[in-house]
Amino acid sequence: MSNIHPSAVIEEGARIDPTAKVGPFCLVGKDVVLRAHVELKSHVVVTGITDVGEETAIFPFAVIGEIPQDLKFKGEASRLEIGKRNRIREHVTMNCGTEGGGGLTKVGDDGLFMAGCHIAHDAILGDRVIVVNSVAVAGHCIIEDDVIIGGLSGIHQFVRVGKGAIIGAVTMVTNDVIPYGLVQGPRGDLDGLNLVGLKRRGVARSDITALRAAFQMLAQGEGTFHDRAQRLGDETESPYVREIVDFVMADTGRHFLTPK
């Protein structure tokens, strides 16, 4: 156990891989699993029924797996699962789930969670998500793969943010965001597509052109937003446009941010 600093407090029952590192003044709870090559820098609290995936690094003063900030929580057993190779920076908080939300908060692989951000109970985050400084992701949110959330933004509870979308800084997102959407403004408006992100990922020009045309149809076509999406699904051959259509047609408890 040479990788565990003598000042760290490890509760009996914690499962720590021999390759994991636990720095000074950390607390690791009895139901915690730290997998291979996890590193807790210093002054980190990992508690609750929490599983931290391989090669994830957690920086000082982060609090991971504490009980939800939800008055309905009555101490029921619930979990937090964190995937592989995440970078969880200073003062980040991630809460476990609640019985009413399915009992699980889940974070995918290869995410970056910058200083001071919060991931609330029962949120489900995909892979390669970037959450910038002081962002608050509320309970029951679904954040799909490759989403970027700009600094000081807030995601309202039960909101879904589709794959590859980008949220500008200082934006309040109150409704669902379509895949690859660009949302910005004090009360977020769907202001276009995340073209920079699409190009960085190497998406073909033909697919980007199809997405542009789809966005214009959603913005200006006849009928309701759902009608336009359904018609778009009947006409498209692009898998990227199909992702938007499937997202819009799926069950949701919230309205959508629609193009201006």
Sine and cosine of phi, psi and omega as CSV:
sin_phi,cos_phi,sin_psi,cos_psi,sin_omega,cos_omega
0.00,0.00,0.53,0.85,-0.04,-1.00
-0.92,0.40,-0.26,0.97,0.01,-1.00
-0.99,0.11,-0.02,1.00,-0.01,-1.00
-0.96,-0.29,0.86,-0.52,-0.03,-1.00
-0.91,0.41,0.60,-0.80,-0.04,-1.00
-0.86,0.50,-0.42,0.91,-0.01,-1.00
-0.99,0.11,-0.15,0.99,0.00,-1.00
-0.95,0.30,0.52,-0.85,0.06,-1.00
-0.95,-0.32,0.90,-0.44,-0.01,-1.00
-0.91,-0.41,0.92,-0.39,-0.02,-1.00
-0.96,0.27,0.55,-0.84,0.00,-1.00
-0.87,0.50,0.76,-0.65,-0.04,-1.00
0.94,-0.34,-0.37,0.93,0.03,-1.00
-0.88,0.47,0.62,-0.78,0.00,-1.00
-0.93,-0.37,0.94,-0.35,-0.09,-1.00
-0.86,-0.52,0.87,-0.50,0.04,-1.00
-0.88,0.48,0.58,-0.81,-0.01,-1.00
-0.86,0.52,-0.40,0.91,0.00,-1.00
-1.00,0.04,-0.15,0.99,0.01,-1.00
-0.95,0.30,0.44,-0.90,0.01,-1.00
-0.85,-0.52,0.73,-0.68,0.03,-1.00
-0.84,-0.55,0.90,-0.43,-0.10,-0.99
-0.99,0.12,-0.13,-0.99,-0.08,-1.00
-0.88,0.48,0.65,-0.76,0.18,-0.98
0.88,0.47,0.47,0.89,0.11,-0.99
-1.00,0.07,0.40,-0.92,0.12,-0.99
-0.84,-0.55,0.81,-0.58,0.04,-1.00
-0.86,-0.51,0.87,-0.50,-0.10,-1.00
-0.97,0.25,0.17,-0.98,-0.14,-0.99
-0.94,0.34,-0.39,0.92,-0.04,-1.00
-0.96,-0.28,0.34,0.94,-0.05,-1.00
-1.00,-0.04,0.61,-0.79,0.15,-0.99
-0.87,-0.49,0.84,-0.54,0.12,-0.99
-0.94,-0.35,0.90,-0.43,-0.10,-0.99
-1.00,0.04,-0.09,-1.00,-0.19,-0.98
-0.83,0.55,0.73,-0.68,0.12,-0.99
0.90,0.44,0.30,0.95,0.20,-0.98
-0.91,0.42,0.58,-0.81,0.06,-1.00
-0.75,-0.67,0.84,-0.54,0.17,-0.99
-0.98,-0.19,0.90,-0.44,-0.17,-0.98
-0.91,0.41,-0.91,0.42,0.09,-1.00
-0.17,-0.98,0.42,-0.91,0.08,-1.00
0.80,0.60,0.58,0.81,0.02,-1.00
-0.98,-0.20,0.68,-0.73,0.13,-0.99
-0.95,-0.33,0.86,-0.51,0.15,-0.99
-0.84,-0.54,0.88,-0.47,-0.13,-0.99
-0.64,-0.77,-0.10,-1.00,-0.01,-1.00
0.93,0.37,-0.15,-0.99,0.06,-1.00
-1.00,0.07,1.00,0.03,-0.18,-0.98
-0.80,-0.60,0.75,-0.66,0.02,-1.00
-0.89,-0.46,0.88,-0.47,-0.03,-1.00
-0.96,-0.29,0.85,-0.52,-0.13,-0.99
-0.96,0.27,0.24,-0.97,-0.10,-0.99
-0.82,0.57,0.65,-0.76,0.11,-0.99
0.90,0.43,0.24,0.97,0.10,-0.99
-0.97,0.23,0.69,-0.73,0.04,-1.00
-0.91,-0.41,0.74,-0.68,-0.01,-1.00
-0.85,-0.52,0.80,-0.60,-0.17,-0.99
-1.00,-0.09,0.17,-0.99,-0.17,-0.99
-0.82,0.57,0.61,-0.79,0.13,-0.99
0.94,0.34,0.22,0.98,0.18,-0.98
-0.96,0.28,0.55,-0.83,0.05,-1.00
-0.83,-0.56,0.92,-0.39,-0.19,-0.98
-0.87,-0.50,0.82,-0.57,0.10,-0.99
1.00,-0.01,0.15,0.99,0.06,-1.00
-0.94,0.35,0.20,-0.98,-0.06,-1.00
-0.91,0.41,0.43,-0.90,-0.05,-1.00
-0.91,0.41,0.42,-0.91,0.14,-0.99
-1.00,0.00,0.89,0.45,-0.11,-0.99
-0.66,-0.75,0.87,-0.49,-0.06,-1.00
-0.91,0.42,-0.29,0.96,0.02,-1.00
-0.99,0.17,-0.23,0.97,-0.01,-1.00
-0.94,0.35,0.80,-0.60,-0.06,-1.00
-0.87,-0.49,0.42,0.91,0.06,-1.00
1.00,0.04,0.20,0.98,0.01,-1.00
-0.91,0.42,0.46,-0.89,0.04,-1.00
-0.92,0.40,0.80,-0.60,0.04,-1.00
-0.50,-0.86,0.21,-0.98,-0.24,-0.97
-0.77,-0.64,0.33,-0.95,0.20,-0.98
-0.77,-0.64,0.82,-0.58,0.05,-1.00
-0.88,-0.48,0.82,-0.58,0.00,-1.00
-0.89,-0.46,0.76,-0.65,-0.07,-1.00
-0.98,0.21,-0.35,-0.94,-0.12,-0.99
-1.00,0.01,0.52,-0.85,0.22,-0.98
0.87,0.49,0.50,0.86,0.10,-1.00
-0.99,0.14,0.45,-0.89,0.11,-0.99
-0.88,-0.47,0.93,-0.38,-0.09,-1.00
-0.92,-0.39,0.96,-0.28,-0.20,-0.98
-1.00,0.07,-0.12,-0.99,-0.18,-0.98
-0.86,0.52,0.67,-0.74,0.13,-0.99
0.91,0.41,0.28,0.96,0.10,-1.00
-0.95,0.31,0.61,-0.80,0.12,-0.99
-0.84,-0.54,0.70,-0.71,0.09,-1.00
-0.73,-0.69,0.82,-0.57,-0.06,-1.00
-0.98,-0.21,0.43,-0.90,0.10,-0.99
-0.97,0.25,0.07,-1.00,-0.09,-1.00
-0.99,0.14,-0.10,-1.00,0.06,-1.00
-0.76,-0.65,0.35,-0.94,0.02,-1.00
-0.86,0.50,-0.66,0.75,-0.03,-1.00
-0.93,0.36,-0.32,0.95,-0.03,-1.00
-0.95,-0.30,0.16,0.99,-0.01,-1.00
0.97,-0.23,-0.14,0.99,0.11,-0.99
0.98,0.19,0.23,0.97,-0.07,-1.00
-0.60,-0.80,0.78,-0.62,0.29,-0.96
-0.97,-0.25,0.74,-0.67,-0.13,-0.99
-0.70,-0.71,0.74,-0.67,0.04,-1.00
-0.87,-0.49,0.73,-0.69,-0.03,-1.00
-0.98,0.21,-0.44,-0.90,-0.06,-1.00
-0.99,-0.14,0.42,-0.91,0.23,-0.97
0.89,0.47,0.52,0.86,0.04,-1.00
-1.00,0.05,0.36,-0.93,0.13,-0.99
-0.82,-0.57,0.87,-0.49,-0.03,-1.00
-0.88,-0.47,0.97,-0.24,-0.14,-0.99
-0.98,0.19,0.13,-0.99,-0.21,-0.98
-0.82,0.57,0.74,-0.68,0.17,-0.98
0.99,0.15,0.10,1.00,0.00,-1.00
-0.99,0.13,0.30,-0.95,-0.10,-1.00
-0.76,-0.65,0.76,-0.66,0.11,-0.99
-0.90,-0.43,0.92,-0.40,-0.15,-0.99
-1.00,0.08,0.06,-1.00,-0.06,-1.00
-0.85,0.53,0.64,-0.77,0.13,-0.99
0.92,0.39,0.19,0.98,0.11,-0.99
-0.96,0.26,0.58,-0.82,0.04,-1.00
-0.85,-0.53,0.89,-0.46,-0.03,-1.00
-0.90,-0.43,0.64,-0.77,0.00,-1.00
-0.99,0.10,-0.37,-0.93,-0.04,-1.00
-1.00,0.01,0.48,-0.88,0.11,-0.99
0.86,0.51,0.55,0.84,0.06,-1.00
-0.99,0.13,0.68,-0.73,0.08,-1.00
-0.90,-0.44,0.87,-0.50,0.03,-1.00
-0.90,-0.43,0.92,-0.40,-0.16,-0.99
-0.99,0.11,0.11,-0.99,-0.15,-0.99
-0.78,0.63,0.73,-0.69,0.16,-0.99
0.91,0.42,0.40,0.92,0.13,-0.99
-0.98,0.20,0.58,-0.81,0.11,-0.99
-0.88,-0.47,0.89,-0.46,0.10,-0.99
-0.97,-0.22,0.91,-0.42,-0.13,-0.99
-0.98,0.20,0.06,-1.00,-0.06,-1.00
-0.89,0.46,0.54,-0.84,0.12,-0.99
0.94,0.35,0.19,0.98,0.02,-1.00
-0.97,0.25,0.44,-0.90,0.14,-0.99
-0.85,-0.52,0.88,-0.48,0.01,-1.00
-0.90,-0.43,0.93,-0.37,-0.11,-0.99
-0.99,0.15,0.00,-1.00,-0.09,-1.00
-0.85,0.53,0.55,-0.84,0.20,-0.98
0.90,0.43,0.41,0.91,0.06,-1.00
-0.99,0.10,0.61,-0.80,0.14,-0.99
-0.88,-0.48,0.78,-0.63,0.02,-1.00
-0.89,-0.45,0.90,-0.44,-0.08,-1.00
-0.93,0.36,0.34,-0.94,-0.11,-0.99
-0.84,0.54,0.58,-0.81,0.08,-1.00
0.91,0.41,0.30,0.95,0.03,-1.00
-1.00,0.00,0.30,-0.95,0.04,-1.00
-0.75,-0.66,0.70,-0.71,0.06,-1.00
-0.94,-0.34,0.89,-0.46,-0.06,-1.00
-0.90,0.43,0.48,-0.87,-0.01,-1.00
-0.85,0.52,0.56,-0.83,0.00,-1.00
0.94,0.34,0.07,1.00,0.02,-1.00
-0.98,0.22,0.59,-0.81,0.15,-0.99
-0.95,-0.30,0.70,-0.71,0.10,-0.99
-0.89,-0.46,0.89,-0.46,-0.13,-0.99
-0.95,0.31,0.28,-0.96,-0.05,-1.00
-0.79,0.61,0.73,-0.69,0.12,-0.99
0.96,0.28,0.11,0.99,0.02,-1.00
-0.97,0.26,0.35,-0.94,0.07,-1.00
-0.75,-0.66,0.72,-0.70,0.03,-1.00
-0.94,-0.34,0.85,-0.53,0.02,-1.00
-0.92,0.38,0.24,-0.97,-0.02,-1.00
-0.91,0.41,0.48,-0.88,0.08,-1.00
0.81,0.59,0.78,0.63,-0.02,-1.00
-0.85,-0.53,0.69,-0.72,0.10,-0.99
-0.97,-0.23,0.89,-0.45,-0.07,-1.00
-0.97,-0.23,0.92,-0.39,-0.09,-1.00
-0.95,-0.31,-0.17,0.99,-0.02,-1.00
-0.68,-0.73,0.21,-0.98,-0.07,-1.00
-0.88,0.47,0.56,-0.83,-0.01,-1.00
-0.90,-0.43,0.81,-0.59,-0.03,-1.00
-0.91,0.42,0.43,-0.90,0.10,-1.00
-0.81,0.59,0.66,-0.75,0.05,-1.00
0.94,0.35,0.19,0.98,0.01,-1.00
-0.96,0.27,0.39,-0.92,0.10,-0.99
-0.90,-0.44,0.87,-0.49,-0.04,-1.00
-0.84,-0.54,0.74,-0.68,0.03,-1.00
-0.40,-0.91,0.32,-0.95,0.01,-1.00
0.90,-0.44,0.41,-0.91,-0.03,-1.00
-0.81,0.59,-0.67,0.74,0.23,-0.97
-0.91,-0.41,0.96,-0.28,-0.29,-0.96
-0.81,0.59,0.77,-0.64,0.13,-0.99
-0.95,-0.32,0.56,-0.83,0.12,-0.99
-0.98,0.20,0.96,-0.26,-0.25,-0.97
-0.95,-0.33,0.17,0.99,-0.02,-1.00
0.54,-0.84,-0.43,-0.90,0.02,-1.00
-0.91,-0.42,0.41,-0.91,0.05,-1.00
-0.99,0.16,0.94,0.33,-0.10,-1.00
-0.90,0.43,-0.62,0.79,0.01,-1.00
-0.88,0.48,-0.72,0.70,0.01,-1.00
-0.89,0.45,-0.65,0.76,0.02,-1.00
-0.89,0.46,-0.69,0.73,-0.01,-1.00
-0.92,0.39,-0.63,0.77,0.02,-1.00
-0.89,0.46,-0.54,0.84,-0.01,-1.00
-0.99,0.13,-0.05,1.00,0.05,-1.00
0.98,0.20,0.42,0.91,0.03,-1.00
-0.91,0.41,0.69,-0.73,-0.08,-1.00
-0.89,0.45,0.53,-0.85,0.00,-1.00
-0.84,0.54,-0.61,0.79,-0.01,-1.00
-0.89,0.45,-0.61,0.79,0.03,-1.00
-0.95,0.32,-0.62,0.78,0.05,-1.00
-0.90,0.44,-0.65,0.76,0.06,-1.00
-0.88,0.48,-0.67,0.74,0.03,-1.00
-0.90,0.44,-0.63,0.78,0.04,-1.00
-0.91,0.41,-0.66,0.75,0.05,-1.00
-0.86,0.52,-0.72,0.69,0.00,-1.00
-0.90,0.44,-0.64,0.77,0.02,-1.00
-0.90,0.44,-0.66,0.75,0.00,-1.00
-0.89,0.46,-0.67,0.74,0.02,-1.00
-0.90,0.44,-0.61,0.79,0.03,-1.00
-0.92,0.39,-0.66,0.75,0.05,-1.00
-0.90,0.43,-0.53,0.85,-0.05,-1.00
-0.98,0.18,-0.58,0.81,-0.23,-0.97
-0.79,-0.61,-0.01,1.00,-0.03,-1.00
-0.95,0.30,0.11,-0.99,0.00,-1.00
-0.99,0.15,0.41,-0.91,0.05,-1.00
1.00,0.09,-0.08,-1.00,0.01,-1.00
-0.96,0.28,0.18,-0.98,0.04,-1.00
-0.84,0.54,-0.69,0.72,0.02,-1.00
-0.91,0.41,-0.63,0.77,0.04,-1.00
-0.86,0.50,-0.70,0.71,-0.01,-1.00
-0.90,0.43,-0.65,0.76,0.01,-1.00
-0.91,0.42,-0.66,0.75,0.00,-1.00
-0.90,0.43,-0.66,0.75,0.04,-1.00
-0.90,0.43,-0.62,0.78,0.04,-1.00
-0.87,0.49,-0.65,0.76,0.02,-1.00
-0.89,0.45,-0.52,0.85,0.02,-1.00
-0.96,0.29,-0.36,0.93,-0.14,-0.99
-0.96,-0.28,-0.38,0.92,-0.19,-0.98
-1.00,0.06,0.47,-0.88,0.17,-0.99
-0.88,-0.48,-0.01,1.00,-0.03,-1.00
-0.99,0.14,0.79,-0.62,0.05,-1.00
-0.91,0.42,-0.46,0.89,0.02,-1.00
-0.95,0.32,-0.68,0.74,0.07,-1.00
-0.91,0.42,-0.62,0.78,0.04,-1.00
-0.86,0.51,-0.59,0.81,0.05,-1.00
-0.87,0.48,-0.67,0.75,0.04,-1.00
-0.89,0.45,-0.72,0.69,-0.02,-1.00
-0.87,0.49,-0.74,0.67,-0.01,-1.00
-0.89,0.46,-0.61,0.79,0.02,-1.00
-0.90,0.44,-0.72,0.70,-0.04,-1.00
-0.92,0.38,-0.61,0.79,-0.08,-1.00
-0.99,0.14,-0.20,0.98,0.00,-1.00
-0.94,0.34,0.34,-0.94,0.05,-1.00
-0.91,0.41,0.66,-0.75,0.06,-1.00
-0.45,-0.89,0.51,-0.86,0.04,-1.00
-1.00,-0.03,0.08,1.00,-0.06,-1.00
-0.78,-0.63,0.27,-0.96,0.13,-0.99
-0.98,0.22,-0.02,-1.00,0.00,-1.00
-0.93,-0.37,0.54,-0.84,0.32,-0.95
-0.95,0.32,0.81,-0.59,-0.05,-1.00
-0.92,-0.39,0.42,-0.91,-0.02,-1.00
-0.86,0.52,0.58,-0.81,0.01,-1.00
-0.95,0.32,0.00,0.00,0.00,0.00
